[in-house]
Amino acid sequence: MKKKSYRDTYNRILFIFLLISSVQQNNKAQIDEDFESPKDRIFFGGNIGLAFGTITDIEISPQVGYYITKRWAAGVGLTYEYYRRNDFIKINTHIYGGSVFTRYYLFPDLSIYFPVNSGLSLFAQSEYVGLSLEEKYFKTSLLFENREGKFLSNNYLIGGGLMKKLGRKGGIYFTVLYLMNETEESPYRNPVIKIGMYF
């Protein structure tokens, strides 16, 4: 078993600190009048990823979230991914997992800075994604061994993105995230780019 590096520990502490700071700053915010009831604050969505060829990668990640204030949202999600690689490395696996995220809209309406009504919002986001991976495919020391078993991959991401608003609480979003604890065994590579929608 590999020892955890100081860099990995530092990244986790920084990630937790940023989450706590976001919560503390927003706890002081008043309830927004735009939401008539708690039900109005709930939103659904997620992303779908498709790639075909030598590498086939199909991802479905539904999410549900809650607007704590007009600018601050948090939520949870599930992830399913079918991954197949058919070149000098043969991989055929199903990946399952879950996520927790928080998002803060730094500029809820960028149209005030531009002459046209863009309907764009700029947000910061942090996210934790836990994935169940097969050892024989993702443990680099076991890559060519026929060993059964799974391990939990903990992934801490931070970054931001743009959302094109569609209604009061939904829209299409584009995010660029940085994986803070990237290793050779990580399923993600920096930068992590996601496209999806909420309603």
Summary of the structure (lengths in Angstrom):
residues: 199
radius of gyration: 18.8
end to end distance: 43.5
largest distance: 60.5
contacts: 550
relative contact order: 0.16
helix: 18%
strand: 52%
